[in-house]
């Protein structure tokens, strides 16, 4: 049998290698490059009759004082402009549209939206509140669901640590992408993070439930062996479930529209991270806690390896 739990320190190291650069990026302003939903501004989506380059569109915008605008393309002709407020009732919008038409042909306006920053602030506050309440709910539910096993509270804490791992991975990678490629986060990104958290807990509880079942069947054996056996039993199911989602999201990232690309990318990163953490982190943390390894980090006397 493959000894996955015996390699838990390697899995912890891999997680740290992935998380630490993202955390450093989050500490460097701008921590996350916020979209217009958070900062206020304009979303303007246009479709041209010929192929255009983002740099050429940005050149036109810069001539009108919007040099800091973010320009993205989907295919050859669809362009999404994210910029500070462009008043719809002022001549500036018509002047920009006229210059774009002269250079690239008359565009078709697909979307023109103005967003106030107060909306973004409300979204951020509610997202933080939602994560906090969800974490408390998960902790209480998992502790109750596993009340018949020893130390049920630990199962809830390990599930929350796994979901925080996945959230940090997504936030950190998008912070790096924001610094390097000016990738912005918007309200859909918040939705993606909350979805990733739900997936992470779902996959982790499936593994924990198998550990609970095997604790009765393999009574008297070491807890580490029981957890490793449970992981092997659920490994194929977890990978098969996750891969179907990963293939779909990969297609959306590569071939989907520009307006949903960042959303699909956030989900893709989160699903991959959630699959990894539920298999290689959550259960491994449970074993480390049972064996007293976590206690040694805080100077406590190590406990003997636990048995079911």
N, C-alpha and C positions, 0 to 999 in steps of 0.2 A: 504494500500500500504506500502511496506517495505521502511523505511526511510534510504536509503544508505548514502545520502549526510549528514544527521544529525550525522552520525557516522564518519565523515571525519577525525577527530582528531585521532581516533583509527587507521584508515588506514594509516595516516601519521606516527604514532608511529610504526606500524608493518614494514613499509618501512625502517624507521631509524634503527630498530633492525636488519634488514637483511643487510643493506648497511654499517653501521658503522664498524662491525668487518672486512668486506672486505676492507674498506678504510684503516683501521689500518694495515692490512696485506700488502696492497700495499705500505705502507710507510716503511715497514721493508725489507731491502735487503735480498735475491734477490726479487725485487718487483713482478716480474713474472718470473717463471723459463722458460727461453727461449729455444726453440728447436734448432736443428742444422741449420735450415734455417736462424736463426738470428745470431747465434754465430759461425757458421761454424763447420764442422765435417762430420760424416759419418752415413748414415742410412743403416743398413744391416739386411735384412729379410731372415730367414732360415726356412726350414721345415725338421724336423727330422723324423726318422722312429719309434721312441718311445716317450713316454711322458717325458717331461723335466720340471724342476723347474727353475724359474728365478734366484734363489739364486745360484744354481749349475752352470748356465751359467756365472753368474757374477764372480764366483770364478775363472773360467778359464780365463776370461778377466782380472781380477786383477793380475793374475800371469804374464801377459804380459804388465802391466803398464796401464791398462784401468779400474781401480777400481771404477772410478766415472761414468762409463757407466750406462745408463738406459736400463734395460731389461724388456720387456713386452711379455706376451704370449697370443695367441688367440687359444682357445681350449687346447689341450694337447701337440701338436707337433709343432705349428707355433711359432716362436720367432722373435721379432723385437728388434734390438740392436741400441741404439742411443748413439754415443760415439764421442769423439774428433777424429780428422782425422786419419783414418787407410789407409795408402798409398796402393793403389791397385797394384802398381808395385814394392813393397818392400816385402821381405820375411816374415814380421810380419803377414800379412794377411794369408798366407799359414800356418804359425805356429799355429795361433789361430784356423783356420779351422781344422788342423790336430788333435789338442788337443780336440776339440769339437767332432770330429769323433770318437776318442778313447773312450771317455766317454759315448756318446749318440748315436753312429752310424753315418754313412756318411750322412750329411745333403744335401738337395737340396737348392741351392741359388735362392731365389725368386726375390731379389732386392739388389743391392749394389750401393749406390749413395753418391757422395761427394758434399757438398754444401759450397760455399764460403760465408763468413759473409757479404760481400757487398750486396749480394742479399737480405738478411734479412733487412739490413738498408734501402734499397730502398722500400721494402714492408712496413716497419713501417712508413716511411715518407709519402708514398702515401696513406696509410690507414688514417693517421691523417688528411691529406689534403682532402681526400674524405669525412670524417665525417664533417669537417668544412664547405666544400662547400655544402654538403647535408643539413646541418642545416640551412644555409643561404637560400638555395632554398626552403626548407620546410616552413621557416618563411615567405618568400615573397609569396609563393603560397597560404598558408592558410590565410594570411591576405587579399589577393586578393579574394579568394573564399568566404570568409565570410565578404566581404566589406559592405554588406547590413544590417548587424547586428551591434549593438553598441559595440565599442571597439574591432574591428576585430583583431588588433595586439595581443591582449591577447590570442586569440585562438592559434596563431602561437607559442607564447612563452610557453604556457602550453603544447603544443604538443612536443616541443623540450625538456622541462623539463622531460616529461614522457620518451622520448627515452634515455636521459642521465641517468635517473633512471635505465632503463633496461641494458644499457651498463655498469654502475657501478656494478650492481648485478652480471653480468657475469664475469667481470674483477675481482671483489672482491672474488667471490667463487673460481675462478681458481687460484688466488693468495694464498688463504688458502689451496687449494688442492696441490699447488706446495710446500708450506712449510711443509705440513704434509705427503704427499704421493708422492712427487717428480713428479707431473704431469706437463708436459711441454706444452707450447703453440707454435704453428707453423703457417704457412701461412693459413692453413685451419681454424684455430681459428679466424684469421682476417676476413676471409670470413663469418664465422658464426656470428661474432659481427655485421658486416654490414647487414647481412640478418635479424638479430634480430631488428636492427634499422628500417629497412623498414617495418617489420611486426608491430612494435609498432606504428609507425605513421599511418599505414593503419587502424588499429583497432581503434585508437583514433579519426581519422577523421570521421569514421562511426558514432561514438557516437556524435561528434560535429555536424554532419550534421542533426541528429535527433533533437538535441537541437535547431538548426536554424529553422527547420520546426515547432517545437512545440512553438517557440517564437511567431510565427504568429497566430497559432491556439489558444494558451492560453494567448492571449494578456491581460495584466492587472494583471495577477497573479505574485507571487513572482518568481524571477529568480531561487531561490533555489528549489522551487516546480517544475518548468519547467524542470530543469536539472535532478532532481530525477525521474520524470515521464519518461524522455527520457532514462535514464539508465535502468529502469525497462523494457522498450520496447525493448531495444537492448541486454539485459542481456542473454536471451536464445540463440539468434543468435551468440553472441560472444563466449559463452561457448561451443556451439555445434561445431563451426568452429575450435576452439582451441583444443578441446578434440580429434578430429580426428587426428590432427597433433601430439599431445602429445602422443597418443597411438602408432603411427608409430615410433616416435623418441625413445620412451621407448624400443620398440622392437629392434631397431638398437643399443641402448646402451647395452642392455642385451645380445643380440645374434649376433650382427654385428662383423665385423673383427676388429682387434686391430688397424689398420691404420686409421679407421674412427670413433673410439669410442669417442675420445675427441671432435671431430667435432660434432658428434650427441649429446653429453652431453652438449656442449655449446649452441647448438640450443634448446635443451630441456629446459635448465634453462632460456634462453632468451624468449622462447615462453610463458612459465609459467609466468615470470615476466612481459612480454608485455601484457598478458591478464589481469593480476592484475592491472597494472598501467593504462591501458586504461579505466578500469571500475572504479577503486577506487581512482585513483590519479589525472589523467588529468582533469576530469570534476570537481572533488572536489577542485582542485587548482583554476579553473576558478571561482567557487562560492566564495572561500575565497578571491580572488582578487576583485570580484564584490562587496562583502560585506565589503571591507576595512580591512579584517583581516591581509592580507599581509602588508598593509600600517602601521598597528599598530606595526608590528615587527621592522619597521624602524623609529618609533616615529612620524608617521603622524597621523593626526586627522582621526578617523574612519568615513567611509561613511555610510549612511543609506543603509539597504538592498535593492538591486536593484530589479526592476520589469522589465518585458519584455515590 
